[in-house]
Amino acid sequence: MELELIDDVRSFLKQRSQIEKDYSQAIQKLVSQFSSKRDFKAPPTVPNFDRLENRGILEMWKSLLDKTDEMGKRKGNVGDLLCGSLSEELKKLKRVKEQNFKRQAEIFQLMISEVLESVKELTNAKKLYHEKWKMCEDSRQKYRDVDDRLRSCNLKMFESKSTLEKTHKKNTDKLKQAQKQLVVQRNEYLLTVAETNTHLDKHFETDLTEMLKIVDGELYDIMRNSYTLFAQIEMDSCNAIRAEFEDLREQVALVRKREGQWT
């Protein structure tokens, strides 16, 4: 979306630049067409006609054409500025952003692989923990069965008390061993859970945030500067053109007929 926006802005500047240049050429061509129809010589000296306070209509026509020609040139300058450094800065921004995105996409793939590996290790640890828990429960149940029979002297057919005592001791040892293994596996599982959570927190709260910053790069600074420069170019052009035609308007107010002259 951001790359599309950069392309849109560059396309707009390119087209706007061409429009300004075409307009500039059309204006200057129009001025040249009408300027060539007249011989704008300095007006003759007329008694009691102060040129600092009075203007002739032909003189003002020349001034109007000159101001219009100047406006056309300024429009051409605007076109050059829009397709110049401003457009090139955006072109550079897009290239850097594409490079950053490609590099960070590769890093992101590695990060996802690490996350999946962590989840896989966690799943295996959980599976082993449940297996040890089931083994421990089975050993505990066998121990209880034999222990109850031993306490109540509930012997099976052809089973002696000494045999039952041996079985009881054997089941007791198995239960203790299963309990030890369960504790070890439970600690391993809890440690894996903690490591996985730490890993995920680092990736999604730190690494991913940093990746997005790198992908963005100087996007907002450059776009803000580009918009500001665009506005400044327009303001400078408009202010200069306005100053030219305000001067023309002041001169027009001084138009007076020279005695014995129509111009």
C-alpha positions, -999 to +999 in steps of 0.1 A: +000+000+000+028+024+009+047+015-023+015+021-043+011+055-026+047+065-035+040+055-071+008+075-071+026+106-058+054+102-083+030+097-112+010+128-101+042+149-099+053+137-134+019+144-150+016+177-131+051+187-142+042+180-178+010+200-176+030+229-162+056+227-189+029+224-216+011+254-201+044+273-199+052+267-236+016+275-247+017+308-227+051+319-241+040+310-276+008+330-272+028+360-258+053+357-287+024+356-312+010+389-300+043+406-292+054+401-328+024+421-341+036+453-326+067+474-326+070+484-289+092+515-292+097+539-263+068+564-263+077+599-276+081+627-250+049+646-245+048+679-227+031+678-193+031+640-193+050+625-164+057+588-172+064+581-135+027+590-128+011+581-161+011+551-185-001+547-221-024+518-231+002+504-256+028+505-229+005+487-206-002+461-233+035+455-235+037+452-197+008+428-196+025+406-222+058+407-203+041+398-171+023+369-188+055+357-203+072+358-169+043+338-155+048+312-182+085+309-174+077+305-137+052+277-146+080+260-166+103+263-135+076+247-114+075+218-138+112+214-136+112+214-098+083+189-096+100+163-118+135+171-105+148+165-070+113+161-055+105+131-078+140+117-075+137+117-037+106+096-039+122+073-064+151+067-040+126+062-012+108+035-030+140+017-040+153+018-004+119+006+010+118-023-015+153-033-004+145-030+033+113-050+028+131-078+010+158-081+037+133-080+065+111-105+048+140-130+048+146-122+085+109-127+092+110-161+075+139-171+098+120-157+128+089-177+119+111-209+115+125-203+150+090-198+164+078-230+148+108-248+161+101-235+196+065-245+194+076-280+182+100-283+212+072-272+235+048-297+220+073-325+224+080-315+260+043-315+268+039-349+252+067-364+272+054-348+304+020-364+299+036-397+291+056-396+324+025-385+342+005-415+329+034-439+337+035-424+372-003-428+377+000-464+365+028-471+389+009-455+417-022-476+410-002-508+410+015-498+442-019-491+459-034-524+447-005-544+462-003-522+493-040-527+500-037-565+495-006-566+517-023-547+545-054-569+544-034-601+537-054-607+506-033-633+489-041-648+456-041-686+450-006-700+452+008-666+463+028-663+495+031-633+517+068-630+509+061-630+472+036-602+478+061-583+498+086-586+470+060-573+446+052-545+469+089-535+472+093-537+434+062-515+428+074-491+455+107-487+437+090-483+403+067-456+418+096-437+433+115-439+400+084-428+380+078-399+404+114-388+400+111-390+362+078-371+364+094-343+384+123-340+360+100-340+329+077-315+346+106-291+353+118-296+317+083-288+304+079-257+326+114-245+315+105-251+278+072-231+284+092-202+299+118-203+271+091-204+244+072-175+260+104-155+262+112-163+226+078-153+214+078-121+235+112-111+220+101-119+185+067-102+185+073-074+209+109-064+201+121-080+168+089-075+148+085-039+160+121-032+150+116-049+116+086-026+109+107+004+118+134-007+094+108-014+067+093+021+072+127+036+072+125+074+066+091+070+049+072+095+070+100+120+072+106+120+034+069+120+026+064+149+050+093+168+035+080+161+000+046+174+007+061+204+024+084+211-006+055+207-030+035+232-011+065+256-009+071+254-047+034+262-053+035+291-028+067+306-042+053+304-077+019+318-068+034+346-047+058+356-074+031+356-100+008+375-077+035+401-071+040+405-109+003+411-115-002+433-085+025+455-099+007+454-133-026+464-116-008+494-099+006+505-133-028+501-150-043+525-125-019+551-140-031+548-176-038+582-190-043+595-225-013+615-238-023+647-254-022+642-291-015+605-287-040+575-285-014+551-270 
